């Protein structure tokens, strides 16, 4: 088990494979450092948190200080009871695929544009989310995003749109299963 891994400066091609993160706040954080990354992959990892998870329990967090982040992949992971799964700032080439998310407290996947940069080439596919308290996906300022084949169950959030994309160009949202009465917003 890895308890906490925080803030590298410049790095390439880091693979976290079949790791169980426990007793952690953020499994991997890029906080308040300047640098670059190219290639972070979480493959088959697991993060399970208690029901009273603090707002810092996440699989991955990037506060936007990194220049030109590229190639982030989160695949075949299981995350339960976290505050969020990921929160990142504009990144190029993001793949979130084949994961299972359960009882997530805040916006499950938050791709927030806090700068003039935009996300490019984002794929969110074949994920299952059960028991979300807020949106499955919230993304802003995205050029080239595909959201397909995802299943959202037992959504109990206040927002009527379980997937919301704003300032999105070249967006494809199709083949997702969402609870009856909820919508997808692309603007």
C-alpha positions in Angstrom: 0.0 0.0 0.0 1.1 3.5 -0.8 -0.1 6.1 1.7 0.8 9.4 -0.1 2.9 10.4 -3.1 3.2 14.1 -3.8 4.6 16.7 -6.2 7.3 15.8 -8.6 8.8 18.6 -10.7 9.5 17.2 -14.2 8.7 13.6 -15.1 7.8 11.3 -18.0 6.1 7.9 -18.3 5.1 7.0 -14.7 3.0 3.9 -14.4 1.0 3.0 -11.2 -0.2 -0.5 -11.8 -2.3 -2.7 -9.5 -1.6 -0.4 -6.5 -4.0 -0.2 -3.6 -3.9 3.3 -2.1 -5.1 3.5 1.5 -5.0 5.9 4.5 -4.5 8.6 1.9 -5.8 12.1 1.2 -4.7 12.4 -2.4 -3.1 9.3 -3.9 -1.0 11.4 -6.4 -0.9 15.2 -6.3 0.8 17.8 -8.4 0.3 20.7 -6.1 1.9 24.1 -6.2 4.9 23.0 -8.2 6.0 24.2 -11.6 7.2 21.8 -14.2 6.1 19.4 -16.9 4.7 15.9 -17.1 4.2 13.6 -20.0 2.7 10.3 -19.3 1.0 9.4 -16.0 -1.0 6.1 -16.0 -3.1 4.6 -13.3 -3.9 1.0 -14.4 -5.9 -1.4 -12.2 -5.4 0.7 -9.1 -7.8 0.8 -6.1 -8.7 3.7 -3.7 -11.3 3.0 -1.0 -12.1 5.6 1.6 -14.3 5.8 4.6 -17.9 7.2 4.4 -16.7 10.4 6.0 -14.0 11.1 3.5 -12.4 14.6 3.7 -12.5 16.8 0.7 -9.0 15.9 -0.1 -9.5 12.2 -0.9 -8.8 11.9 -4.6 -7.0 9.5 -6.9 -5.3 12.3 -8.8 -5.1 16.1 -8.4 -3.4 18.8 -10.5 -3.8 22.4 -9.4 -2.8 23.8 -12.7 0.7 24.9 -12.0 2.3 22.5 -14.5 3.1 23.7 -18.0 1.9 21.6 -20.9 0.7 18.5 -19.1 0.1 15.6 -21.5 -0.9 12.0 -21.6 -2.9 11.2 -18.5 -4.6 7.7 -18.4 -6.8 6.3 -15.7 -8.0 2.8 -16.7 -9.5 -0.2 -15.0 -9.4 1.4 -11.6 -11.8 1.1 -8.7 -12.5 4.1 -6.5 -15.0 4.1 -3.6 -16.0 6.7 -1.0 -13.7 9.4 -2.3 -14.5 13.1 -2.4 -13.6 13.2 -6.1 -11.8 10.8 -8.5 -9.8 13.4 -10.4 -9.5 17.1 -10.6 -7.2 18.4 -13.2 -6.4 21.6 -15.2 -6.0 21.8 -19.0 -4.2 18.7 -20.2 -3.7 17.2 -23.6 -4.5 13.5 -24.3 -6.6 12.3 -21.4 -8.1 8.8 -21.3 -10.4 7.7 -18.5 -11.6 4.2 -19.4 -13.1 1.0 -17.9 -13.2 2.3 -14.3 -15.7 1.7 -11.6 -16.6 4.6 -9.3 -18.8 4.1 -6.2 -20.3 6.6 -3.7 -18.3 9.6 -4.8 -19.1 12.7 -2.8 -18.3 15.6 -5.2 -18.0 15.9 -9.0 -16.6 12.6 -10.0 -14.4 13.8 -12.8 -13.6 17.5 -12.8 -11.8 19.0 -15.7 -11.7 22.7 -14.8 -10.2 25.4 -16.9 -8.7 28.0 -14.6 -6.5 29.5 -17.3 -6.6 30.5 -20.9 -5.4 27.0 -21.9 -7.8 24.3 -23.0 -8.1 20.5 -22.7 -7.4 18.7 -26.0 -8.2 15.1 -27.0 -10.2 13.8 -24.0 -11.8 10.3 -24.0 -14.1 9.2 -21.2 -15.4 5.7 -22.1 -16.9 2.6 -20.6 -16.8 3.7 -17.0 -19.5 2.7 -14.4 -20.5 5.1 -11.6 -22.9 4.2 -8.8 -24.1 6.4 -6.0 -22.8 9.8 -7.1 -23.6 12.9 -5.0 -22.8 15.3 -7.9 -22.2 15.1 -11.6 -20.4 12.3 -13.3 -18.4 14.6 -15.5 -17.9 18.4 -15.5 -15.6 19.8 -18.1 -14.9 23.3 -19.3 -12.9 24.6 -22.3 -12.4 21.3 -24.2 -11.4 20.9 -27.8 -12.0 17.3 -28.8 -13.8 15.3 -26.2 -15.6 11.9 -26.6 -17.9 10.7 -23.8 -19.3 7.3 -24.6 -20.4 4.0 -23.2 -20.5 5.2 -19.6 -23.2 3.9 -17.1 -24.4 6.2 -14.3 -26.6 4.6 -11.6 -28.2 5.8 -8.4 -27.4 9.5 -9.0 -28.6 11.7 -6.2 -27.2 15.1 -7.1 -29.0 18.3 -7.3 -28.0 19.1 -10.9 -30.3 17.8 -13.6 -27.4 17.2 -16.0 -25.1 14.3 -15.0 -22.7 15.2 -17.7 -21.9 18.9 -18.4 -19.5 20.2 -21.0 -19.1 24.0 -21.4 -17.1 25.8 -24.1 -16.7 22.5 -25.8 -15.8 22.1 -29.5 -15.6 18.8 -31.4 -17.6 17.1 -28.6 -19.2 13.7 -29.0 -21.5 12.4 -26.3 -23.3 9.2 -27.1 -24.2 5.7 -25.9 -24.2 6.6 -22.2 -26.7 5.2 -19.8 -28.0 7.8 -17.4 -30.8 7.7 -14.8 -34.3 8.5 -16.0 -35.2 12.2 -15.7 -31.6 13.4 -16.0 -29.8 15.0 -18.9 -26.5 15.7 -20.7 -25.5 19.4 -21.4 -23.1 20.4 -24.1 -22.6 24.1 -24.6 
